[in-house]
Structures are given as C-alpha cells and as structure tokens.
Amino acid sequence: MWNVQCVARMSRDEPAVSYEDWDKEEKKKEEQEEQKQKKLRHEEQEKRRKERERRRREEEKKKKEEGIDSDDEEILKDVRGYKTMSNGRKTSYFTREINSHEKNLIGDITPKIITDSNHESPSSLSTPTENHLQISPREVKRASSAWNSAGTWEEKDTTDWCQKKFKARLMETASVHGDYAAISTEVDKVTGDASVALVSGKKRYIFDFSTKVTFQISDDSDENLAKGEVKLIDIHSAAASSDDDYDFELKWVKQAPKGKQSPVNVCKNNFLESLRRSINSFVEDFNSEY
C-alpha cells in the first residue's frame, strides 16, 4: 500500500514520504476512525436509552389516566402470560395449582405395580359373550399380562429371539441334485422386528425381516463350481400366512463353468425352494415358542 501511494504521489509531482511517516499517518487515521465509530455507538445507545425512558414515562402516564394503582398492577401481571407458583417457580398463566384440600380429595395417585396375586381372575369378572373371547379363560391368563385379564389387546416384543432363530434356520438350508449340492455358507445380519399380539383373545404372530444369504454349489469332488447371493427382502408374516411368494433377489458371484450350467441351475432352484421351507420352519418355531 505504501509503495502504491508513493507512485501515485510521484505521478502528481508530489514528494514521496518515508515508510515510517506513512505508517504513522495510517495509524493516526485508524485511531480517528475508531474514535468516530465509538462515538456513533455511544450516541446510538444513548438514543435507545432515551427512547426506553420516554416509553416508560408514557406508560406511567397512561396508567395514571386509567386509574391503575399498585394493587391493580399486581392483579394484571397474571394476565401477561405468566405467574409465580407457591414454590417461587414462574410458569404459564394457565397452569393451575392444586391446593391442599383438593389434594386430599384426590388421594394418593402414585402408580402401583399390578401382579398376578392382586388382580382379579377371569372367572371373577363379569362373563363376556362368546364373541369377545376366541380362546379359553385359562389360555387368556397364560397369554396375557396381569392387567389384561380379558385378553383384549397386548403386544410382546420377540425380535431378539426371532432374529436368532430366523438366522439359524437359514444357515441350515441345503439342497441336492444328483452329484451336485448347494449349501448356505453365510447369513448377513437380520434386520426388522417381530412381536406377538393378543387381539380380542386371539394370538397374532407378526414379523418383518430382511437379510442376505450366501450359498455355494459343489460337485461330488468338492469342487466349488458356483457361488451366489440371495437377498431376502421384506420376509413378513402376511406372506407366510397366505399364498404369496417370498421376495428373493438372486445374484451370481461366481458363474458355473460351461457344460455344468444346466445341473447347477437345477441345484440353485432346489436351494431356493429349500430356502422357502426354512422360512416356513421358522414360522412353526415362532408359533410353538410363543
């Protein structure tokens, strides 16, 4: 910057200045500018203070004209959106504090644990119609919790057990076609949820899983001829309870050599069918466990 100004001064036939003089002049300008900005900030703050003072005086004048005294001011402060509770906490104006008399009328409302020993059995309750219960009272008592003796609605999370059993069944999957065999070699992490719901006295087994199964196909000489991956997408209870097929996506990692592709494909199809049976076996395990 200094050398630029020197060139500019010389172009105007003005004498050049030393760097020390130039630097001193620049610092002086910066100090003057800082003092100017400081003065402006002070004037702005003073202006705001005067404006607040003016508004305060106008508000006091308005109160006097309307006849509002200190007692009225105490009442009106609750209308401004907040109030102070008996414990000193400020809260919303609409928060209602219960007095001691009302607390005595309500009594103790602390939640209490309900166990089998202190809840009424189904036989001691009013007898429901046959349409209300799909299973016997003994089954209701065994399936439901203590608080749900009528078996109306209850759901139990079984995800952990079901994911382990589902994965174990998939790892057992295998198929054979002549001298060729396909086996499951790896099952990825199973994602999804599972639960047992008791609805109007009837159990419903619910699950929705996704994972990937890796398999390989070998011949009688134990030569690894082919390798594939099967993505199991949205394997759910609705498909298991109906005629809907499960959603599989097959991808070959290693193709079978020429001349052996036909028997390998047959073995692959048998493996997919065996995979469906493994899922159905899991469904049976699920129903028998819960």
C-alpha positions as CSV (number, residue, x, y, z in Angstrom):
1,M,0.0,0.0,0.0
2,W,2.9,2.4,0.9
3,N,4.7,1.8,-2.4
4,V,1.4,2.4,-4.3
5,Q,0.9,5.7,-2.7
6,C,4.5,6.7,-3.4
7,V,3.9,6.0,-7.1
8,A,0.7,8.0,-7.0
9,R,2.4,11.0,-5.3
10,M,5.2,11.0,-7.8
11,S,2.7,10.9,-10.7
12,R,1.3,14.1,-9.2
13,D,4.7,15.7,-8.8
14,E,4.4,15.4,-5.0
15,P,7.3,14.5,-2.8
16,A,7.4,10.9,-1.7
17,V,7.1,10.0,2.1
18,S,9.1,7.5,4.1
19,Y,7.5,4.3,5.2
20,E,7.8,5.4,8.9
21,D,5.9,8.6,8.2
22,W,3.3,6.8,6.1
23,D,2.8,4.1,8.8
24,K,2.4,6.8,11.5
25,E,-0.2,8.6,9.4
26,E,-2.1,5.4,8.7
27,K,-2.3,4.5,12.4
28,K,-3.5,8.0,13.2
29,K,-6.3,7.6,10.6
30,E,-7.3,4.2,12.2
31,E,-7.4,5.8,15.6
32,Q,-9.6,8.6,14.3
33,E,-11.9,6.2,12.6
34,E,-12.1,4.0,15.8
35,Q,-12.9,7.1,17.9
36,K,-15.6,8.0,15.3
37,Q,-17.2,4.6,15.4
38,K,-17.1,4.6,19.2
39,K,-18.8,7.9,19.3
40,L,-21.5,6.7,16.9
41,R,-22.1,3.6,19.1
42,H,-22.4,5.7,22.2
43,E,-24.8,8.1,20.5
44,E,-26.9,5.1,19.4
45,Q,-27.0,3.6,22.9
46,E,-28.0,6.9,24.4
47,K,-30.7,7.3,21.8
48,R,-32.1,3.9,22.7
49,R,-31.9,4.7,26.4
50,K,-33.9,7.9,25.9
51,E,-36.4,6.1,23.8
52,R,-36.9,3.5,26.6
53,E,-37.2,6.2,29.2
54,R,-39.8,8.0,27.0
55,R,-41.9,4.8,26.6
56,R,-41.7,4.2,30.4
57,R,-43.0,7.7,31.2
58,E,-45.8,7.4,28.6
59,E,-46.8,4.0,30.2
60,E,-46.9,5.5,33.7
61,K,-48.8,8.5,32.4
62,K,-51.3,6.2,30.7
63,K,-51.8,4.1,33.9
64,K,-52.5,7.3,35.9
65,E,-55.0,8.4,33.4
66,E,-56.8,5.0,33.5
67,G,-56.6,4.9,37.3
68,I,-54.5,1.8,37.7
69,D,-52.8,1.7,41.1
70,S,-50.2,-0.8,42.5
71,D,-52.9,-3.3,43.6
72,D,-54.3,-3.4,40.1
73,E,-50.8,-3.8,38.7
74,E,-50.3,-6.9,40.9
75,I,-53.5,-8.4,39.5
76,L,-52.8,-7.5,35.9
77,K,-49.3,-9.1,35.9
78,D,-51.0,-12.6,35.8
79,V,-52.8,-11.6,32.6
80,R,-49.4,-11.0,30.8
81,G,-48.8,-14.7,30.3
82,Y,-47.0,-15.9,33.4
83,K,-47.5,-16.1,37.2
84,T,-45.5,-17.2,40.2
85,M,-46.4,-20.5,41.9
86,S,-46.3,-21.1,45.7
87,N,-42.8,-22.6,45.4
88,G,-41.5,-19.5,43.7
89,R,-41.4,-21.0,40.2
90,K,-42.7,-18.9,37.3
91,T,-44.9,-20.7,34.9
92,S,-47.7,-20.1,32.4
93,Y,-50.8,-18.2,33.5
94,F,-52.9,-21.2,32.5
95,T,-51.1,-23.6,34.9
96,R,-53.4,-24.4,37.7
97,E,-52.0,-25.2,41.2
98,I,-53.9,-27.7,43.3
99,N,-54.5,-26.7,46.9
100,S,-54.2,-29.0,49.9
101,H,-58.0,-29.5,50.1
102,E,-58.1,-30.7,46.5
103,K,-55.1,-33.0,47.0
104,N,-56.9,-34.7,50.0
105,L,-60.0,-35.2,47.9
106,I,-57.9,-36.8,45.1
107,G,-55.9,-39.0,47.4
108,D,-52.8,-41.0,46.5
109,I,-52.4,-41.4,42.7
110,T,-48.9,-42.9,42.7
111,P,-48.8,-45.7,40.1
112,K,-48.7,-49.2,41.6
113,I,-47.5,-52.5,40.1
114,I,-50.2,-55.0,39.3
115,T,-49.2,-58.6,39.8
116,D,-51.0,-61.9,39.3
117,S,-51.6,-62.1,43.1
118,N,-53.6,-58.9,43.3
119,H,-55.6,-58.9,40.0
120,E,-58.9,-60.5,39.5
121,S,-59.0,-63.8,37.6
122,P,-61.2,-64.1,34.5
123,S,-63.7,-66.2,36.4
124,S,-64.3,-63.4,39.0
125,L,-65.1,-60.9,36.3
126,S,-68.4,-60.5,34.5
127,T,-68.9,-63.2,32.0
128,P,-68.2,-61.9,28.5
129,T,-70.1,-63.1,25.4
130,E,-68.6,-65.8,23.2
131,N,-67.8,-63.2,20.5
132,H,-65.5,-61.3,22.9
133,L,-63.1,-64.2,23.5
134,Q,-61.6,-66.5,21.0
135,I,-59.7,-68.7,23.5
136,S,-60.5,-70.1,26.8
137,P,-60.0,-68.2,30.1
138,R,-57.1,-70.4,31.0
139,E,-55.3,-69.6,27.7
140,V,-56.1,-65.9,28.2
141,K,-54.5,-65.9,31.7
142,R,-51.4,-67.7,30.3
143,A,-51.1,-65.5,27.3
144,S,-51.9,-62.1,28.7
145,S,-50.4,-59.9,31.5
146,A,-51.9,-59.4,34.9
147,W,-53.5,-56.1,33.9
148,N,-55.1,-57.7,30.8
149,S,-57.2,-60.5,32.2
150,A,-59.8,-60.1,29.4
151,G,-57.2,-60.6,26.7
152,T,-58.4,-57.5,24.8
153,W,-55.1,-56.2,23.4
154,E,-51.5,-56.8,24.3
155,E,-48.2,-57.0,22.3
156,K,-44.9,-58.6,23.3
157,D,-41.6,-57.8,21.5
158,T,-39.9,-61.0,20.4
159,T,-37.4,-59.5,17.9
160,D,-34.2,-60.8,19.6
161,W,-35.4,-64.4,19.8
162,C,-36.9,-64.4,16.3
163,Q,-33.9,-62.9,14.6
164,K,-31.6,-65.6,16.1
165,K,-34.0,-68.4,15.2
166,F,-34.6,-67.0,11.7
167,K,-30.8,-66.8,11.0
168,A,-30.2,-70.3,12.3
169,R,-32.9,-71.8,10.0
170,L,-31.4,-70.0,7.0
171,M,-27.9,-71.4,7.9
172,E,-29.4,-74.9,7.8
173,T,-30.6,-74.5,4.2
174,A,-29.2,-77.0,1.7
175,S,-30.3,-78.9,-1.4
176,V,-29.0,-81.8,-3.6
177,H,-29.4,-82.6,-7.3
178,G,-27.6,-85.8,-8.4
179,D,-23.9,-85.3,-7.8
180,Y,-24.4,-81.5,-7.0
181,A,-25.1,-80.0,-3.7
182,A,-25.9,-76.4,-2.6
183,I,-25.3,-75.2,1.0
184,S,-25.8,-71.9,2.8
185,T,-22.3,-70.6,3.8
186,E,-23.2,-67.2,5.3
187,V,-26.2,-65.2,6.5
188,D,-25.8,-61.4,7.0
189,K,-27.3,-59.5,9.9
190,V,-31.0,-59.9,10.1
191,T,-32.9,-56.6,10.3
192,G,-36.5,-56.0,11.2
193,D,-38.9,-56.6,14.0
194,A,-41.1,-59.4,15.4
195,S,-43.8,-59.5,18.1
196,V,-46.7,-61.5,19.4
197,A,-50.0,-59.6,19.7
198,L,-53.1,-60.7,21.6
199,V,-56.1,-59.2,19.9
200,S,-59.5,-59.9,21.4
201,G,-58.3,-63.1,22.8
202,K,-56.6,-64.3,19.6
203,K,-52.8,-64.5,19.1
204,R,-51.2,-63.0,16.1
205,Y,-47.6,-63.7,15.1
206,I,-46.0,-60.7,13.4
207,F,-42.6,-60.4,11.8
208,D,-40.9,-58.5,9.0
209,F,-37.3,-59.4,8.3
210,S,-34.6,-58.7,5.6
211,T,-31.2,-60.2,5.2
212,K,-28.8,-61.8,2.6
213,V,-27.9,-65.5,2.3
214,T,-24.6,-66.6,0.5
215,F,-24.5,-70.1,-0.9
216,Q,-22.2,-72.2,-3.0
217,I,-22.7,-75.2,-5.3
218,S,-20.2,-78.1,-5.4
219,D,-20.0,-81.4,-7.1
220,D,-19.0,-84.9,-5.8
221,S,-15.3,-83.9,-6.0
222,D,-16.0,-81.0,-3.6
223,E,-15.1,-78.5,-6.4
224,N,-16.7,-75.1,-5.8
225,L,-18.5,-74.7,-9.1
226,A,-20.6,-71.6,-8.4
227,K,-21.4,-69.1,-5.7
228,G,-24.4,-66.8,-5.3
229,E,-26.2,-64.4,-3.0
230,V,-29.9,-64.3,-2.3
231,K,-31.4,-61.1,-0.9
232,L,-34.4,-61.7,1.3
233,I,-36.5,-58.6,1.1
234,D,-39.4,-57.9,3.4
235,I,-40.0,-61.5,4.5
236,H,-43.1,-60.9,6.6
237,S,-45.9,-62.7,8.4
238,A,-48.6,-61.7,5.9
239,A,-46.8,-63.6,3.1
240,A,-46.2,-66.6,5.4
241,S,-50.0,-66.8,6.2
242,S,-51.1,-66.5,2.6
243,D,-50.2,-68.0,-0.8
244,D,-47.9,-65.0,-1.6
245,D,-44.4,-66.0,-2.5
246,Y,-41.4,-64.6,-0.6
247,D,-39.4,-61.8,-2.3
248,F,-36.0,-63.1,-3.4
249,E,-33.3,-61.4,-5.4
250,L,-30.5,-63.7,-6.8
251,K,-27.1,-62.6,-7.8
252,W,-24.3,-64.8,-9.1
253,V,-20.9,-64.1,-7.6
254,K,-19.2,-66.9,-9.5
255,Q,-20.8,-68.4,-12.6
256,A,-20.8,-72.2,-13.2
257,P,-18.3,-73.4,-15.9
258,K,-19.7,-74.3,-19.4
259,G,-21.0,-77.8,-19.6
260,K,-22.2,-77.7,-15.9
261,Q,-24.5,-74.7,-16.0
262,S,-27.7,-76.8,-16.5
263,P,-27.3,-79.1,-13.4
264,V,-26.0,-76.1,-11.4
265,N,-29.2,-74.1,-12.3
266,V,-31.4,-77.0,-11.2
267,C,-29.5,-77.2,-7.9
268,K,-29.9,-73.5,-7.5
269,N,-33.7,-73.7,-8.0
270,N,-33.8,-76.5,-5.4
271,F,-31.9,-74.4,-3.0
272,L,-34.3,-71.5,-3.4
273,E,-37.2,-73.9,-2.7
274,S,-35.4,-75.2,0.3
275,L,-34.9,-71.6,1.5
276,R,-38.7,-71.1,1.4
277,R,-39.1,-74.3,3.5
278,S,-36.5,-72.9,6.0
279,I,-38.6,-69.7,6.4
280,N,-41.7,-71.8,6.9
281,S,-39.9,-73.8,9.6
282,F,-39.0,-70.6,11.4
283,V,-42.7,-69.7,11.3
284,E,-43.6,-73.0,13.0
285,D,-40.8,-72.4,15.6
286,F,-42.2,-69.0,16.3
287,N,-45.7,-70.3,16.8
288,S,-44.6,-73.1,19.1
289,E,-42.3,-70.9,21.2
290,Y,-44.9,-68.3,22.0
